[in-house]
């Protein structure tokens, strides 16, 4: 072959380059690793000199592997000097292996990325596991609530929220008959996700007076409605957080459902935001629009059903096959405070989940207490400040009680300036206490729970460095203030902590039973996450909803039974998609009979005072969605059952006819304890009573056997104690007899449980009894 001189030169050049590459050393890729070396032994008195000594020891240790301390200093990007002993550094794989062999090293592991989830509640409820959705999840089985329509009676919606965008959604379901009422607000646009919106303010105007055009819109200017609606049916939205806390993916219970906003609540007048006439108008319109589920996070004092707009509106909704979910109320923990007690409603209490936002108080005596906060502002790390009781900083002419509560105008800036102020929870808004402290010149605030709030802690986006502590820890803090001449303290920056135990714990604010209208009906029915829930928010208000707060957030952390209610609404949306022929009562039964009454430490659920709680707080228990899709058996009810209930409430057949628009004969007698509910409540047991229930099979053929956990002082027997079901839809009845043991029964309510099981399904019903 003939080669030209130009080609020879090119070939020689290429060979020389390859030869040089072969002689050059290869450089290994460095990765970030954590080198964990256990704990420190600092002792009680620790100074910055001790921390520097630890840091130097890490440099020397790593330097012995890398060849010099200078290389070690360049490699280490974290040195853990306080409680954890170790460091993080950029290392080659071989270096990490060698370091792991050292006897002082506990472990060496890659600095892996980990997923944090918001709303964490769906992970806690088992619909996903650290972001992974198992094929057996109700989410997968129910196609994420595809095309179920969830309506929300609340403060409207913020349509620009990412929770309501319509990407990857098909045409609006043909059954939808609603509108997007934006005639006075053309900036409000609906889409294939937020398929409808209306506003109802005429009833409100009768008390508020003439309203300007800014009220004629379904736009949410409060945040409450956007939060609840997105919790029930919002999209998956990545990168959601509140000032960086709880960072992850926001999601609703039925993320592929269509949603509709019915604005019935407005700026408060006379302490109320939502009025009966507007609520009824919204119910009426929502039924006609074609919703499948109505989420109603509002209510008032329990009263006669026919005087209750929610009871009336929901009765008509249920009549049309719509499941109505309501909040139990935020008037706990006193007994008999539960609202929305009609038997056709699903009434939801509020409990915690396994996520916290810890922020610690460190006192001058080295004691520390765990609080929670979402404060963005922080105190200088390690700096201590004078700490005072707000009661000792009262302004002239202010009462000590008002100062203790950090109310507006009650604090003396001369006494407060430069201190951490300790305020007592109660009366005024938690975040307003922080604002008053900041206005008076405080550098930080500690919010101590009052007795009623117990150990329930809520993370709030305070406007200054702040944290909230339990009642028990508050007592110790006040003792420190009272016994120390110059008390000092520091507040640590909040963090996000997952997997906390015990959870769930009932929230102190969650209203509890017994039902004051019909004691034979257990309320609430169920509990769900309702503390520090992160979901979509309005762009018109700050995260504290206070006039002084000019910050804006896309997502906010809010607590209340208003937040637990849409969790159940989201689950209902999934069940509606999976089981479109199930009645509202069958769906309610499935949710209740599959609930759990133990926490994630496998112990009985507690209240905020760390005392074992009861069905008056949690109803049938804490919702467990994946079980609810296959309950095995359900306790079903028809409209005739609800009409018979109204007969028992004292309404005659003429009155009942107004509900049915047709003939109906009231049965005689009507015994509320025989209503076919998934719970059994006997408030006045005198000797012996026999109760009847009917079970419907919604699963495969099976034989179920009864097991009873008897209430204390009560004997119980089931007849028959075995039921065989051969077909779907087959119904069989049984009787349970309760009897007071001995001559005197228990003086207060006692609790038990009835369980029907075929070894696969466990159909649980709470038993609540009080003897007379």
KEBA-800192 format. One line per field, with one value per residue (C-alpha): residue number from 1; x, y negated, z. Coordinates in steps of 0.05 Angstrom, whole numbers. Example, Ala and Ser with C-alpha at 12.3 -4.5 7.8 and 13.67 -1.06 7.14 Angstrom:
REM KEBA-800192
num = c(1,2) $
x = c(246,273) $
y = c(90,21) $
z = c(156,143) $
This chain:
REM KEBA-800192
num = c(1,2,3,4,5,6,7,8,9,10,11,12,13,14,15,16,17,18,19,20,21,22,23,24,25,26,27,28,29,30,31,32,33,34,35,36,37,38,39,40,41,42,43,44,45,46,47,48,49,50,51,52,53,54,55,56,57,58,59,60,61,62,63,64,65,66,67,68,69,70,71,72,73,74,75,76,77,78,79,80,81,82,83,84,85,86,87,88,89,90,91,92,93,94,95,96,97,98,99,100,101,102,103,104,105,106,107,108,109,110,111,112,113,114,115,116,117,118,119,120,121,122,123,124,125,126,127,128,129,130,131,132,133,134,135,136,137,138,139,140,141,142,143,144,145,146,147,148,149,150,151,152,153,154,155,156,157,158,159,160,161,162,163,164,165,166,167,168,169,170,171,172,173,174,175,176,177,178,179,180,181,182,183,184,185,186,187,188,189,190,191,192,193,194,195,196,197,198,199,200,201,202,203,204,205,206,207,208,209,210,211,212,213,214,215,216,217,218,219,220,221,222,223,224,225,226,227,228,229,230,231,232,233,234,235,236,237,238,239,240,241,242,243,244,245,246,247,248,249,250,251,252,253,254,255,256,257,258,259,260,261,262,263,264,265,266,267,268,269,270,271,272,273,274,275,276,277,278,279,280,281,282,283,284,285,286,287,288,289,290,291,292,293,294,295,296,297,298,299,300,301,302,303,304,305,306,307,308,309,310,311,312,313,314,315,316,317,318,319,320,321,322,323,324,325,326,327,328,329,330,331,332,333,334,335,336,337,338,339,340,341,342,343,344,345,346,347,348,349,350,351,352,353,354,355,356,357,358,359,360,361,362,363,364,365,366,367,368,369,370,371,372,373,374,375,376,377,378,379,380,381,382,383,384,385,386,387,388,389,390,391,392,393,394,395,396,397,398,399,400,401,402,403,404,405,406,407,408,409,410,411,412,413,414,415,416,417,418,419,420,421,422,423,424,425,426,427,428,429,430,431,432,433,434,435,436,437,438,439,440,441,442,443,444,445,446,447,448,449,450,451,452,453,454,455,456,457,458,459,460,461,462,463,464,465,466,467,468,469,470,471,472,473,474,475,476,477,478,479,480,481,482,483,484,485,486,487,488,489,490,491,492,493,494,495,496,497,498,499,500,501,502,503,504,505,506,507,508,509,510,511,512,513,514,515,516,517,518,519,520,521,522,523,524,525,526,527,528,529,530,531,532,533,534,535,536,537,538,539,540,541,542,543,544,545,546,547,548,549,550,551,552,553,554,555,556,557,558,559,560,561,562,563,564,565,566,567,568,569,570,571,572,573,574,575,576,577,578,579,580,581,582,583,584,585,586,587,588,589,590,591,592,593,594,595,596,597,598,599,600,601,602,603,604,605,606,607,608,609,610,611,612,613,614,615,616,617,618,619,620,621,622,623,624,625,626,627,628,629,630,631,632,633,634,635,636,637,638,639,640,641,642,643,644,645,646,647,648,649,650,651,652,653,654,655,656,657,658,659,660,661,662,663,664,665,666,667,668,669,670,671,672,673,674,675,676,677,678,679,680,681,682,683,684,685,686,687,688,689,690,691,692,693,694,695,696,697,698,699,700,701,702,703,704,705,706,707,708,709,710,711,712,713,714,715,716,717,718,719,720,721,722,723,724,725,726,727,728,729,730,731,732,733,734,735,736,737,738,739,740,741,742,743,744,745,746,747,748,749,750,751,752,753,754,755,756,757,758,759,760,761,762,763,764,765,766,767,768,769,770,771,772) $
x = c(0,26,22,34,79,18,-16,49,54,-18,-9,55,19,-39,7,46,-19,-42,27,24,-46,-21,35,-12,-42,-117,-157,-211,-278,-289,-357,-387,-385,-405,-355,-392,-350,-403,-414,-371,-350,-350,-375,-420,-377,-365,-333,-314,-244,-271,-307,-244,-205,-254,-250,-174,-176,-219,-169,-112,-150,-168,-100,-68,-104,-98,-26,-34,-80,-85,-116,-163,-186,-200,-240,-282,-345,-379,-347,-397,-371,-429,-463,-450,-378,-357,-350,-371,-319,-304,-270,-251,-285,-219,-205,-275,-263,-197,-225,-283,-232,-207,-227,-251,-299,-369,-389,-376,-433,-450,-484,-549,-605,-670,-741,-784,-859,-913,-968,-932,-1000,-1012,-946,-968,-1035,-1000,-1019,-945,-879,-825,-850,-860,-932,-942,-988,-1033,-1043,-1113,-1083,-1064,-1127,-1173,-1133,-1118,-1192,-1196,-1256,-1291,-1316,-1302,-1339,-1316,-1358,-1308,-1274,-1265,-1201,-1138,-1141,-1069,-1043,-1003,-1048,-1104,-1069,-1099,-1039,-1048,-1123,-1174,-1241,-1286,-1333,-1398,-1439,-1413,-1465,-1432,-1404,-1344,-1378,-1328,-1374,-1346,-1275,-1249,-1181,-1212,-1206,-1229,-1198,-1202,-1179,-1215,-1277,-1325,-1331,-1388,-1398,-1455,-1456,-1527,-1539,-1474,-1494,-1557,-1513,-1451,-1489,-1480,-1421,-1376,-1359,-1296,-1341,-1371,-1319,-1303,-1230,-1202,-1174,-1167,-1128,-1173,-1212,-1150,-1118,-1177,-1193,-1122,-1117,-1178,-1162,-1100,-1047,-978,-935,-860,-816,-871,-854,-867,-804,-764,-796,-830,-799,-825,-886,-954,-1012,-1086,-1121,-1152,-1099,-1134,-1203,-1237,-1252,-1303,-1303,-1365,-1348,-1396,-1349,-1326,-1289,-1318,-1374,-1401,-1350,-1377,-1356,-1407,-1482,-1538,-1573,-1510,-1491,-1559,-1555,-1487,-1511,-1569,-1526,-1472,-1522,-1547,-1478,-1463,-1411,-1395,-1366,-1376,-1323,-1350,-1299,-1347,-1399,-1429,-1458,-1497,-1572,-1637,-1623,-1677,-1647,-1577,-1561,-1505,-1551,-1606,-1562,-1524,-1588,-1608,-1539,-1538,-1606,-1574,-1516,-1466,-1421,-1416,-1355,-1353,-1306,-1320,-1302,-1244,-1277,-1241,-1221,-1285,-1338,-1399,-1367,-1372,-1413,-1442,-1474,-1526,-1521,-1516,-1453,-1381,-1355,-1280,-1236,-1163,-1099,-1025,-979,-907,-876,-852,-814,-772,-741,-708,-703,-636,-636,-578,-578,-564,-633,-668,-740,-767,-816,-840,-839,-837,-801,-756,-720,-667,-625,-549,-528,-503,-521,-561,-609,-646,-713,-773,-845,-892,-932,-873,-869,-939,-951,-980,-1055,-1054,-1077,-1028,-1071,-1070,-995,-986,-1025,-983,-1044,-1039,-1021,-1008,-931,-881,-826,-778,-782,-786,-731,-675,-707,-738,-810,-851,-924,-982,-1026,-1099,-1150,-1112,-1079,-1013,-978,-1006,-971,-906,-923,-938,-872,-834,-868,-847,-775,-767,-713,-753,-815,-831,-904,-922,-985,-1041,-1072,-1127,-1077,-1037,-979,-1006,-956,-970,-916,-932,-896,-880,-853,-794,-751,-802,-822,-882,-874,-920,-957,-912,-848,-879,-887,-813,-795,-836,-803,-735,-755,-781,-720,-664,-637,-615,-646,-622,-642,-631,-677,-651,-670,-728,-716,-761,-764,-800,-820,-835,-871,-923,-969,-1026,-1043,-1110,-1106,-1128,-1171,-1209,-1282,-1305,-1368,-1416,-1467,-1511,-1568,-1575,-1531,-1545,-1503,-1429,-1393,-1342,-1341,-1267,-1202,-1150,-1087,-1104,-1042,-989,-1017,-982,-1026,-1040,-1055,-1079,-1035,-1077,-1057,-994,-985,-1010,-1072,-1055,-1056,-984,-958,-936,-903,-935,-930,-956,-965,-979,-981,-1049,-1081,-1154,-1209,-1218,-1153,-1172,-1240,-1212,-1165,-1228,-1259,-1198,-1205,-1279,-1261,-1217,-1271,-1322,-1278,-1263,-1334,-1381,-1443,-1430,-1479,-1454,-1467,-1428,-1368,-1374,-1377,-1316,-1276,-1299,-1295,-1224,-1196,-1141,-1141,-1067,-1010,-945,-914,-970,-1000,-1071,-1080,-1068,-1095,-1054,-1044,-1013,-1073,-1107,-1164,-1232,-1282,-1311,-1247,-1231,-1297,-1280,-1206,-1154,-1168,-1129,-1145,-1115,-1159,-1221,-1220,-1234,-1274,-1306,-1373,-1409,-1466,-1511,-1568,-1622,-1661,-1718,-1672,-1657,-1731,-1746,-1693,-1728,-1793,-1758,-1736,-1810,-1828,-1895,-1911,-1936,-1870,-1831,-1869,-1834,-1768,-1792,-1844,-1881,-1916,-1877,-1903,-1865,-1848,-1867,-1829,-1765,-1704,-1642,-1595,-1620,-1600,-1553,-1491,-1419,-1417,-1459,-1476,-1522,-1524,-1576,-1567,-1616,-1606,-1605,-1613,-1612,-1589,-1598,-1550,-1547,-1483,-1477,-1423,-1381,-1325,-1314,-1354,-1332,-1354,-1345,-1341,-1354,-1306,-1322,-1278,-1328,-1334,-1315,-1373,-1415,-1428,-1439,-1463,-1474,-1527,-1511,-1436,-1421,-1447,-1435,-1439,-1441,-1456,-1438,-1495,-1521,-1546,-1550,-1572,-1548,-1565,-1518,-1542,-1510,-1522,-1498,-1457,-1479,-1526,-1488,-1460,-1402,-1418,-1387,-1382,-1343,-1317,-1310,-1306,-1343,-1301,-1327,-1271,-1259,-1184,-1172,-1219,-1230,-1296,-1291,-1345,-1335,-1382,-1399,-1442,-1465,-1511,-1565) $
y = c(0,-68,-121,-195,-237,-275,-211,-184,-247,-242,-169,-183,-240,-194,-140,-189,-215,-144,-128,-190,-171,-102,-132,-183,-162,-150,-193,-159,-194,-223,-216,-244,-196,-199,-172,-157,-149,-143,-196,-248,-249,-323,-323,-377,-438,-445,-504,-523,-499,-429,-433,-458,-400,-350,-384,-381,-307,-293,-329,-289,-223,-232,-263,-197,-165,-222,-240,-308,-348,-400,-349,-327,-398,-405,-339,-348,-391,-374,-359,-334,-363,-369,-303,-259,-243,-238,-276,-280,-283,-274,-206,-155,-87,-53,-106,-97,-21,-31,-81,-34,17,-29,-5,-75,-79,-53,-58,-92,-101,-141,-207,-183,-229,-215,-234,-275,-276,-328,-315,-264,-241,-196,-160,-154,-125,-72,-94,-100,-80,-134,-157,-86,-68,7,42,63,-9,-37,-93,-43,-1,-62,-96,-154,-172,-183,-225,-224,-294,-324,-387,-430,-479,-528,-595,-580,-562,-596,-572,-590,-538,-481,-434,-451,-449,-401,-369,-297,-299,-281,-314,-336,-279,-283,-279,-347,-402,-457,-524,-569,-630,-683,-737,-789,-761,-744,-727,-665,-609,-537,-479,-403,-395,-452,-440,-486,-542,-582,-633,-643,-707,-732,-704,-734,-802,-804,-809,-843,-895,-914,-879,-909,-871,-841,-792,-766,-713,-641,-662,-641,-702,-664,-601,-552,-529,-519,-479,-433,-423,-406,-358,-320,-321,-362,-342,-314,-377,-366,-413,-435,-462,-517,-559,-496,-454,-389,-393,-341,-327,-354,-309,-301,-237,-229,-264,-248,-269,-330,-384,-440,-498,-526,-589,-597,-627,-700,-747,-736,-777,-763,-707,-668,-662,-615,-624,-573,-603,-604,-534,-506,-542,-511,-441,-448,-471,-419,-362,-388,-399,-325,-319,-250,-273,-335,-357,-405,-431,-476,-469,-498,-474,-409,-419,-395,-365,-405,-469,-451,-471,-419,-363,-384,-395,-331,-291,-311,-298,-227,-215,-226,-179,-234,-219,-279,-285,-336,-360,-343,-412,-446,-454,-396,-366,-376,-321,-330,-383,-344,-377,-351,-291,-268,-193,-202,-243,-219,-261,-265,-279,-302,-268,-274,-237,-216,-282,-337,-403,-402,-466,-460,-507,-504,-536,-566,-507,-461,-431,-428,-418,-397,-444,-453,-512,-534,-599,-625,-675,-644,-664,-662,-590,-578,-649,-655,-712,-734,-699,-727,-708,-753,-764,-801,-847,-875,-945,-998,-991,-921,-860,-805,-754,-794,-802,-728,-714,-766,-804,-869,-928,-886,-884,-937,-945,-970,-902,-859,-888,-839,-780,-714,-722,-664,-670,-625,-592,-610,-664,-701,-669,-633,-672,-738,-727,-723,-787,-823,-797,-822,-890,-897,-882,-809,-770,-706,-674,-609,-590,-547,-505,-518,-460,-449,-441,-389,-361,-377,-419,-454,-480,-552,-599,-651,-719,-715,-658,-618,-549,-518,-470,-423,-439,-392,-424,-492,-478,-462,-524,-570,-536,-553,-625,-631,-599,-631,-702,-714,-660,-652,-610,-596,-569,-523,-527,-481,-417,-365,-298,-237,-171,-200,-158,-152,-171,-181,-219,-254,-329,-368,-414,-357,-357,-294,-256,-237,-260,-311,-307,-231,-196,-129,-150,-150,-213,-226,-166,-165,-204,-225,-269,-341,-371,-410,-389,-420,-436,-491,-561,-628,-682,-736,-723,-708,-641,-667,-701,-762,-832,-844,-784,-807,-741,-696,-621,-571,-518,-525,-483,-486,-446,-430,-381,-422,-388,-318,-321,-326,-268,-225,-260,-239,-167,-168,-193,-132,-84,-117,-104,-32,-15,-61,-22,-25,-68,-126,-83,-24,-70,-98,-27,-5,-64,-53,23,26,-30,-19,-38,-29,-76,-62,-36,17,-14,-40,-111,-168,-238,-301,-290,-222,-186,-127,-155,-126,-121,-188,-218,-174,-139,-73,-91,-120,-111,-57,-67,-3,39,-1,20,93,92,160,140,74,46,15,-35,-60,-126,-89,-77,-151,-168,-119,-155,-221,-188,-170,-243,-261,-280,-254,-222,-288,-321,-261,-266,-332,-294,-239,-272,-206,-162,-135,-99,-109,-43,-34,-35,-66,-46,-86,-32,14,-33,8,-33,-6,-25,-4,-56,-44,-107,-82,-8,15,89,122,100,137,101,121,110,133,147,147,186,145,195,268,325,337,356,302,314,263,243,193,150,137,69,70,91,113,183,192,248,253,298,329,323,350,324,357,315,348,289,216,173,227,200,235,209,222,199,177,178,133,142,106,152,155,107,43,26,-21,-93,-122,-101,-37,-12,53,81,130,163,208,244,297,295,248,191,160,122,82,42,1,17,-42,-30,-69,-37,-72) $
z = c(0,-18,38,27,73,101,121,153,196,220,238,278,315,334,359,402,434,450,480,525,549,568,609,644,712,716,764,805,813,882,915,979,1038,1111,1161,1225,1288,1342,1396,1431,1504,1514,1585,1615,1603,1529,1493,1423,1438,1447,1380,1346,1376,1347,1279,1281,1300,1239,1195,1225,1219,1146,1131,1151,1092,1041,1055,1089,1134,1079,1032,1089,1101,1027,1026,1089,1079,1146,1212,1264,1329,1378,1393,1332,1319,1247,1183,1110,1056,983,977,925,933,952,1005,1035,1039,1074,1124,1141,1166,1221,1291,1311,1252,1261,1188,1122,1073,1010,1019,987,966,1004,986,1033,1020,1026,1041,1084,1108,1048,1061,1134,1111,1070,999,984,1016,1012,944,916,901,906,855,913,936,933,891,836,843,839,784,831,834,759,738,805,819,888,907,965,1006,1033,1017,943,905,880,807,791,842,811,850,801,733,683,649,628,641,588,573,629,649,610,674,696,690,730,708,721,752,733,706,753,757,689,718,750,699,706,667,661,734,768,726,762,813,842,897,946,986,989,1059,1082,1053,1095,1156,1128,1088,1016,984,930,866,897,933,868,855,874,883,950,987,1053,1036,1073,1012,968,1024,1036,962,943,1002,976,901,885,834,848,854,863,903,950,1019,1070,1072,1056,1111,1091,1022,974,931,949,931,943,963,894,851,785,808,780,831,839,888,921,958,1017,1069,1073,1120,1190,1219,1289,1294,1234,1162,1130,1134,1128,1068,1027,1049,1029,962,950,968,922,864,876,874,808,780,786,842,870,936,978,1027,1079,1129,1167,1221,1285,1350,1344,1343,1313,1244,1209,1235,1209,1138,1134,1159,1111,1050,1062,1070,1000,973,1002,973,905,920,939,998,1045,1090,1146,1201,1274,1298,1335,1403,1439,1484,1524,1521,1478,1433,1367,1311,1245,1280,1229,1215,1139,1146,1153,1211,1218,1278,1274,1294,1283,1234,1238,1216,1261,1254,1317,1345,1412,1471,1506,1575,1612,1659,1598,1599,1531,1510,1443,1410,1339,1291,1219,1234,1179,1224,1269,1329,1322,1334,1404,1428,1493,1509,1571,1577,1613,1629,1589,1652,1683,1622,1625,1602,1649,1655,1622,1659,1678,1642,1577,1582,1596,1532,1494,1471,1431,1475,1537,1533,1556,1503,1556,1592,1529,1485,1471,1507,1490,1513,1541,1521,1542,1489,1488,1467,1412,1351,1363,1308,1333,1400,1362,1324,1390,1419,1358,1360,1432,1414,1432,1396,1401,1431,1466,1463,1523,1520,1569,1608,1556,1500,1538,1499,1429,1391,1325,1278,1257,1209,1262,1243,1292,1319,1359,1381,1416,1474,1512,1576,1616,1589,1600,1674,1679,1639,1685,1745,1716,1705,1776,1808,1768,1780,1708,1664,1592,1533,1460,1405,1351,1278,1259,1219,1186,1222,1195,1226,1294,1347,1374,1317,1307,1371,1376,1371,1433,1390,1358,1382,1416,1434,1460,1408,1445,1395,1386,1438,1405,1344,1355,1331,1304,1256,1240,1249,1198,1196,1214,1247,1207,1140,1080,1019,968,991,966,937,971,1043,1082,1116,1183,1154,1196,1167,1188,1148,1079,1061,1008,1000,948,1001,1075,1138,1172,1228,1245,1232,1169,1146,1167,1132,1061,1075,1081,1022,981,1004,987,917,908,933,887,827,849,871,832,853,928,968,1012,1074,1045,1032,1102,1131,1091,1118,1190,1197,1169,1213,1264,1337,1351,1335,1298,1363,1363,1426,1438,1411,1459,1467,1471,1546,1531,1560,1525,1486,1464,1406,1429,1402,1341,1325,1293,1291,1245,1171,1134,1059,1030,1076,1060,986,1008,1073,1061,1092,1100,1142,1089,1096,1050,1049,1083,1142,1147,1141,1197,1237,1226,1248,1312,1319,1325,1254,1231,1164,1136,1151,1126,1060,1048,1046,1000,956,963,1014,1073,1134,1198,1232,1305,1349,1323,1363,1346,1373,1317,1261,1217,1231,1234,1308,1368,1421,1480,1524,1574,1586,1640,1653,1584,1512,1446,1384,1311,1254,1181,1142,1066,1030,982,975,957,989,1060,1130,1183,1257,1312,1367,1422,1465,1521,1554,1627,1671,1611,1585,1510,1465,1390,1358,1310,1320,1250,1183,1116,1053,984,938,930,955,1002,1068,1136,1203,1274,1344,1399,1471,1523,1597,1659,1703,1776,1810,1790,1723,1707,1723,1660,1588,1574,1508,1471,1401,1356,1302,1245,1211,1157,1174,1115,1131,1200,1203,1267,1302,1366,1423,1469,1531,1592,1644,1683) $
